[in-house]
Each structure stands twice: as C-alpha cells, then as structure tokens.
C-alpha cells in the first residue's frame, strides 16, 4: 500500500537533500558516462543541468530550444 503525504511533510528534509545534491555535483570528476550533471543557481532557483562532453545541453525543450 502506498502512503501519500502532503508537501509539508517533506519540507524539513529539503535543506539536507539540497546540500547533498550540491556537494555530490560540485565536481564532474566523479561522474562517468557521456552526460554529466552540474548544479547551479539560475535566477534564484537551484537547477541541475545535464550536459554533453562538449558542454552543450543534453536535452532540448519542446520547441527544440536547448534547456539552459
């Protein structure tokens, strides 16, 4: 049986999760594969960007615009 919780249930966990993501994505050296992830702030939001080896975005938006 699946238990559903309101968003407020997860709020106390967010600071730890955000810190863990930021620390784990600080360096690309520990990542393997063709796509790497970077974590940085953009317009006040904490974003995770997936990039190809040449630094271009790994995915494009619905209008074929690179997601950055």
N, CA, C and O atoms as a Tinker XYZ file with bonds, in Angstrom:
   272  protein
     1  N      0.837000   -1.177000    0.000000    73     2
     2  CA     0.000000    0.000000    0.000000    64     1     3
     3  C      0.886000    1.246000    0.000000    63     2     4     5
     4  O      1.850000    1.327000    0.762000    81     3
     5  N      0.566000    2.193000   -0.836000    73     3     6
     6  CA     1.336000    3.418000   -0.955000    64     5     7
     7  C      0.772000    4.482000   -0.010000    63     6     8     9
     8  O     -0.439000    4.692000    0.051000    81     7
     9  N      1.659000    5.143000    0.716000    73     7    10
    10  CA     1.248000    6.217000    1.601000    64     9    11
    11  C      1.527000    7.548000    0.921000    63    10    12    13
    12  O      2.637000    7.775000    0.440000    81    11
    13  N      0.554000    8.412000    0.877000    73    11    14
    14  CA     0.724000    9.731000    0.272000    64    13    15
    15  C      0.848000   10.762000    1.385000    63    14    16    17
    16  O      0.137000   10.708000    2.389000    81    15
    17  N      1.761000   11.696000    1.185000    73    15    18
    18  CA     1.987000   12.745000    2.170000    64    17    19
    19  C      1.895000   14.106000    1.500000    63    18    20    21
    20  O      2.217000   14.257000    0.321000    81    19
    21  N      1.455000   15.082000    2.260000    73    19    22
    22  CA     1.403000   16.455000    1.760000    64    21    23
    23  C      2.818000   16.995000    1.600000    63    22    24    25
    24  O      3.758000   16.478000    2.203000    81    23
    25  N      2.966000   18.033000    0.789000    73    23    26
    26  CA     4.279000   18.633000    0.543000    64    25    27
    27  C      4.938000   19.081000    1.839000    63    26    28    29
    28  O      6.160000   19.019000    1.968000    81    27
    29  N      4.144000   19.528000    2.793000    73    27    30
    30  CA     4.706000   19.999000    4.062000    64    29    31
    31  C      5.428000   18.886000    4.818000    63    30    32    33
    32  O      6.285000   19.175000    5.653000    81    31
    33  N      5.108000   17.635000    4.551000    73    31    34
    34  CA     5.793000   16.502000    5.176000    64    33    35
    35  C      7.268000   16.485000    4.776000    63    34    36    37
    36  O      8.130000   16.146000    5.587000    81    35
    37  N      7.555000   16.847000    3.541000    73    35    38
    38  CA     8.913000   16.775000    3.007000    64    37    39
    39  C      9.741000   18.031000    3.274000    63    38    40    41
    40  O     10.967000   17.997000    3.160000    81    39
    41  N      9.093000   19.124000    3.623000    73    39    42
    42  CA     9.789000   20.401000    3.793000    64    41    43
    43  C     10.991000   20.323000    4.737000    63    42    44    45
    44  O     12.037000   20.877000    4.398000    81    43
    45  N     10.906000   19.665000    5.909000    73    43    46
    46  CA    12.079000   19.591000    6.788000    64    45    47
    47  C     13.260000   18.837000    6.172000    63    46    48    49
    48  O     14.400000   19.029000    6.596000    81    47
    49  N     13.006000   17.991000    5.190000    73    47    50
    50  CA    14.061000   17.192000    4.563000    64    49    51
    51  C     14.794000   17.960000    3.464000    63    50    52    53
    52  O     15.919000   17.608000    3.108000    81    51
    53  N     14.169000   19.001000    2.928000    73    51    54
    54  CA    14.723000   19.702000    1.767000    64    53    55
    55  C     16.121000   20.274000    1.960000    63    54    56    57
    56  O     16.962000   20.087000    1.080000    81    55
    57  N     16.418000   20.964000    3.064000    73    55    58
    58  CA    17.774000   21.516000    3.195000    64    57    59
    59  C     18.870000   20.454000    3.084000    63    58    60    61
    60  O     19.899000   20.686000    2.449000    81    59
    61  N     18.650000   19.296000    3.699000    73    59    62
    62  CA    19.651000   18.226000    3.642000    64    61    63
    63  C     19.768000   17.680000    2.218000    63    62    64    65
    64  O     20.876000   17.441000    1.736000    81    63
    65  N     18.653000   17.484000    1.555000    73    63    66
    66  CA    18.670000   16.959000    0.184000    64    65    67
    67  C     19.369000   17.941000   -0.749000    63    66    68    69
    68  O     20.179000   17.534000   -1.582000    81    67
    69  N     19.065000   19.223000   -0.616000    73    67    70
    70  CA    19.693000   20.247000   -1.457000    64    69    71
    71  C     21.194000   20.273000   -1.228000    63    70    72    73
    72  O     21.965000   20.329000   -2.186000    81    71
    73  N     21.617000   20.233000    0.019000    73    71    74
    74  CA    23.050000   20.234000    0.330000    64    73    75
    75  C     23.733000   19.000000   -0.251000    63    74    76    77
    76  O     24.826000   19.098000   -0.809000    81    75
    77  N     23.095000   17.849000   -0.123000    73    75    78
    78  CA    23.672000   16.608000   -0.638000    64    77    79
    79  C     23.830000   16.668000   -2.165000    63    78    80    81
    80  O     24.849000   16.233000   -2.701000    81    79
    81  N     22.839000   17.198000   -2.848000    73    79    82
    82  CA    22.917000   17.325000   -4.310000    64    81    83
    83  C     24.032000   18.285000   -4.704000    63    82    84    85
    84  O     24.815000   17.991000   -5.608000    81    83
    85  N     24.107000   19.430000   -4.032000    73    83    86
    86  CA    25.145000   20.411000   -4.360000    64    85    87
    87  C     26.539000   19.826000   -4.153000    63    86    88    89
    88  O     27.418000   20.013000   -4.994000    81    87
    89  N     26.746000   19.132000   -3.061000    73    87    90
    90  CA    28.063000   18.552000   -2.766000    64    89    91
    91  C     28.402000   17.463000   -3.777000    63    90    92    93
    92  O     29.529000   17.406000   -4.268000    81    91
    93  N     27.443000   16.604000   -4.091000    73    91    94
    94  CA    27.739000   15.485000   -4.985000    64    93    95
    95  C     27.973000   15.936000   -6.426000    63    94    96    97
    96  O     28.627000   15.227000   -7.191000    81    95
    97  N     27.445000   17.112000   -6.811000    73    95    98
    98  CA    27.620000   17.573000   -8.187000    64    97    99
    99  C     28.623000   18.714000   -8.314000    63    98   100   101
   100  O     28.685000   19.368000   -9.355000    81    99
   101  N     29.414000   18.961000   -7.261000    73    99   102
   102  CA    30.421000   20.028000   -7.321000    64   101   103
   103  C     31.476000   19.748000   -8.376000    63   102   104   105
   104  O     31.972000   20.670000   -9.023000    81   103
   105  N     31.816000   18.491000   -8.550000    73   103   106
   106  CA    32.886000   18.130000   -9.467000    64   105   107
   107  C     32.384000   17.112000  -10.481000    63   106   108   109
   108  O     31.622000   16.208000  -10.140000    81   107
   109  N     32.811000   17.263000  -11.717000    73   107   110
   110  CA    32.461000   16.292000  -12.752000    64   109   111
   111  C     33.388000   15.089000  -12.718000    63   110   112   113
   112  O     33.137000   14.094000  -13.398000    81   111
   113  N     34.462000   15.169000  -11.931000    73   111   114
   114  CA    35.469000   14.109000  -11.938000    64   113   115
   115  C     34.917000   12.769000  -11.457000    63   114   116   117
   116  O     35.404000   11.724000  -11.889000    81   115
   117  N     33.931000   12.768000  -10.589000    73   115   118
   118  CA    33.371000   11.517000  -10.081000    64   117   119
   119  C     32.270000   10.949000  -10.951000    63   118   120   121
   120  O     31.720000    9.890000  -10.649000    81   119
   121  N     31.945000   11.644000  -12.028000    73   119   122
   122  CA    30.862000   11.205000  -12.898000    64   121   123
   123  C     31.417000   10.409000  -14.068000    63   122   124   125
   124  O     32.510000   10.682000  -14.564000    81   123
   125  N     30.654000    9.435000  -14.493000    73   123   126
   126  CA    31.085000    8.644000  -15.648000    64   125   127
   127  C     29.980000    8.663000  -16.702000    63   126   128   129
   128  O     28.828000    8.984000  -16.407000    81   127
   129  N     30.339000    8.325000  -17.900000    73   127   130
   130  CA    29.354000    8.297000  -18.979000    64   129   131
   131  C     29.464000    9.519000  -19.863000    63   130   132   133
   132  O     30.308000   10.390000  -19.651000    81   131
   133  N     28.602000    9.568000  -20.851000    73   131   134
   134  CA    28.646000   10.642000  -21.845000    64   133   135
   135  C     27.980000   11.926000  -21.367000    63   134   136   137
   136  O     28.276000   13.000000  -21.889000    81   135
   137  N     27.093000   11.837000  -20.392000    73   135   138
   138  CA    26.367000   13.007000  -19.911000    64   137   139
   139  C     26.765000   13.286000  -18.470000    63   138   140   141
   140  O     26.772000   12.383000  -17.633000    81   139
   141  N     27.095000   14.541000  -18.187000    73   139   142
   142  CA    27.435000   14.927000  -16.818000    64   141   143
   143  C     26.389000   15.912000  -16.297000    63   142   144   145
   144  O     25.685000   16.563000  -17.068000    81   143
   145  N     26.310000   15.999000  -14.995000    73   143   146
   146  CA    25.343000   16.887000  -14.349000    64   145   147
   147  C     26.080000   17.978000  -13.587000    63   146   148   149
   148  O     27.088000   17.722000  -12.929000    81   147
   149  N     25.566000   19.191000  -13.685000    73   147   150
   150  CA    26.073000   20.296000  -12.887000    64   149   151
   151  C     24.898000   20.917000  -12.146000    63   150   152   153
   152  O     23.768000   20.942000  -12.635000    81   151
   153  N     25.195000   21.409000  -10.968000    73   151   154
   154  CA    24.171000   22.013000  -10.121000    64   153   155
   155  C     24.574000   23.459000   -9.871000    63   154   156   157
   156  O     25.656000   23.731000   -9.351000    81   155
   157  N     23.694000   24.386000  -10.247000    73   155   158
   158  CA    23.995000   25.794000  -10.016000    64   157   159
   159  C     22.700000   26.596000   -9.924000    63   158   160   161
   160  O     21.637000   26.156000  -10.362000    81   159
   161  N     22.823000   27.771000   -9.349000    73   159   162
   162  CA    21.660000   28.656000   -9.225000    64   161   163
   163  C     21.463000   29.420000  -10.527000    63   162   164   165
   164  O     22.420000   29.864000  -11.160000    81   163
   165  N     20.212000   29.559000  -10.905000    73   163   166
   166  CA    19.852000   30.309000  -12.107000    64   165   167
   167  C     18.566000   31.069000  -11.803000    63   166   168   169
   168  O     17.509000   30.472000  -11.602000    81   167
   169  N     18.673000   32.385000  -11.773000    73   167   170
   170  CA    17.524000   33.253000  -11.490000    64   169   171
   171  C     16.860000   32.892000  -10.155000    63   170   172   173
   172  O     15.636000   32.931000  -10.031000    81   171
   173  N     17.677000   32.544000   -9.169000    73   171   174
   174  CA    17.190000   32.246000   -7.834000    64   173   175
   175  C     16.813000   30.794000   -7.585000    63   174   176   177
   176  O     16.603000   30.401000   -6.437000    81   175
   177  N     16.723000   29.999000   -8.629000    73   175   178
   178  CA    16.362000   28.588000   -8.474000    64   177   179
   179  C     17.613000   27.719000   -8.520000    63   178   180   181
   180  O     18.563000   28.031000   -9.239000    81   179
   181  N     17.614000   26.647000   -7.766000    73   179   182
   182  CA    18.696000   25.680000   -7.820000    64   181   183
   183  C     18.374000   24.707000   -8.947000    63   182   184   185
   184  O     17.361000   24.010000   -8.896000    81   183
   185  N     19.229000   24.656000   -9.963000    73   183   186
   186  CA    18.957000   23.868000  -11.166000    64   185   187
   187  C     20.024000   22.803000  -11.362000    63   186   188   189
   188  O     21.182000   22.986000  -10.987000    81   187
   189  N     19.621000   21.705000  -11.947000    73   187   190
   190  CA    20.547000   20.646000  -12.337000    64   189   191
   191  C     20.526000   20.585000  -13.855000    63   190   192   193
   192  O     19.483000   20.359000  -14.469000    81   191
   193  N     21.695000   20.791000  -14.450000    73   191   194
   194  CA    21.834000   20.783000  -15.900000    64   193   195
   195  C     22.565000   19.521000  -16.326000    63   194   196   197
   196  O     23.582000   19.155000  -15.737000    81   195
   197  N     22.049000   18.863000  -17.340000    73   195   198
   198  CA    22.693000   17.687000  -17.907000    64   197   199
   199  C     23.361000   18.128000  -19.204000    63   198   200   201
   200  O     22.727000   18.712000  -20.083000    81   199
   201  N     24.670000   17.832000  -19.303000    73   199   202
   202  CA    25.455000   18.332000  -20.434000    64   201   203
   203  C     26.228000   17.219000  -21.121000    63   202   204   205
   204  O     26.630000   16.233000  -20.504000    81   203
   205  N     26.421000   17.412000  -22.415000    73   203   206
   206  CA    27.254000   16.510000  -23.214000    64   205   207
   207  C     28.718000   16.849000  -22.945000    63   206   208   209
   208  O     29.010000   17.885000  -22.348000    81   207
   209  N     29.643000   15.988000  -23.378000    73   207   210
   210  CA    31.072000   16.253000  -23.149000    64   209   211
   211  C     31.554000   17.606000  -23.681000    63   210   212   213
   212  O     32.488000   18.181000  -23.122000    81   211
   213  N     30.941000   18.125000  -24.745000    73   211   214
   214  CA    31.372000   19.412000  -25.292000    64   213   215
   215  C     30.745000   20.606000  -24.562000    63   214   216   217
   216  O     30.988000   21.754000  -24.932000    81   215
   217  N     29.937000   20.337000  -23.527000    73   215   218
   218  CA    29.337000   21.409000  -22.733000    64   217   219
   219  C     27.968000   21.850000  -23.201000    63   218   220   221
   220  O     27.342000   22.693000  -22.559000    81   219
   221  N     27.487000   21.300000  -24.311000    73   219   222
   222  CA    26.158000   21.664000  -24.786000    64   221   223
   223  C     25.096000   20.899000  -24.005000    63   222   224   225
   224  O     25.372000   19.821000  -23.478000    81   223
   225  N     23.881000   21.447000  -23.925000    73   223   226
   226  CA    22.813000   20.773000  -23.182000    64   225   227
   227  C     22.501000   19.395000  -23.754000    63   226   228   229
   228  O     22.487000   19.212000  -24.972000    81   227
   229  N     22.254000   18.434000  -22.878000    73   227   230
   230  CA    21.953000   17.074000  -23.310000    64   229   231
   231  C     20.520000   16.947000  -23.811000    63   230   232   233
   232  O     20.205000   16.023000  -24.561000    81   231
   233  N     19.654000   17.863000  -23.404000    73   231   234
   234  CA    18.252000   17.786000  -23.790000    64   233   235
   235  C     17.779000   19.123000  -24.310000    63   234   236   237
   236  O     18.320000   20.169000  -23.950000    81   235
   237  N     16.789000   19.086000  -25.142000    73   235   238
   238  CA    16.188000   20.309000  -25.674000    64   237   239
   239  C     14.736000   20.374000  -25.217000    63   238   240   241
   240  O     14.094000   19.354000  -24.966000    81   239
   241  N     14.243000   21.591000  -25.119000    73   239   242
   242  CA    12.856000   21.796000  -24.719000    64   241   243
   243  C     11.897000   21.388000  -25.828000    63   242   244   245
   244  O     12.323000   20.954000  -26.898000    81   243
   245  N     10.604000   21.528000  -25.568000    73   243   246
   246  CA     9.603000   21.080000  -26.542000    64   245   247
   247  C      9.677000   21.809000  -27.877000    63   246   248   249
   248  O      9.161000   21.306000  -28.874000    81   247
   249  N     10.301000   22.977000  -27.922000    73   247   250
   250  CA    10.421000   23.710000  -29.185000    64   249   251
   251  C     11.827000   23.568000  -29.770000    63   250   252   253
   252  O     12.260000   24.399000  -30.568000    81   251
   253  N     12.533000   22.514000  -29.368000    73   251   254
   254  CA    13.904000   22.247000  -29.822000    64   253   255
   255  C     14.884000   23.333000  -29.391000    63   254   256   257
   256  O     15.930000   23.519000  -30.014000    81   255
   257  N     14.543000   24.037000  -28.337000    73   255   258
   258  CA    15.439000   25.053000  -27.778000    64   257   259
   259  C     16.246000   24.380000  -26.666000    63   258   260   261
   260  O     15.660000   23.757000  -25.780000    81   259
   261  N     17.572000   24.490000  -26.693000    73   259   262
   262  CA    18.374000   23.874000  -25.627000    64   261   263
   263  C     17.925000   24.358000  -24.243000    63   262   264   265
   264  O     17.709000   25.551000  -24.024000    81   263
   265  N     17.793000   23.418000  -23.331000    73   263   266
   266  CA    17.389000   23.745000  -21.956000    64   265   267
   267  C     18.606000   24.200000  -21.187000    63   266   268   269
   268  O     19.506000   23.402000  -20.924000    81   267
   269  N     18.649000   25.459000  -20.825000    73   267   270
   270  CA    19.757000   26.004000  -20.059000    64   269   271
   271  C     19.249000   26.933000  -19.033000    63   270   272
   272  O     20.032000   27.504000  -18.274000    81   271
